[in-house]
């Protein structure tokens, strides 16, 4: 069951990352597969290296997410919500 949860988590990361890049750069329908495959390959290589590298990557990912959230909050509080509208489509 743990492996299934892990596979589903990686699949969601790959799918959303690929589609996000395709939306931002507007390269067409072929783009989501390329970064999706890259995400899966990178995460597989990190996991093959061991638990230490995996935990380091997880810590970096969490700090990155926090920085993005703080940046979005600052954009709203600094009176620039139009940037968020432009990004979201």
Order of alpha helices (4+ residues) and beta strands (2+ residues): alpha-alpha-alpha-alpha
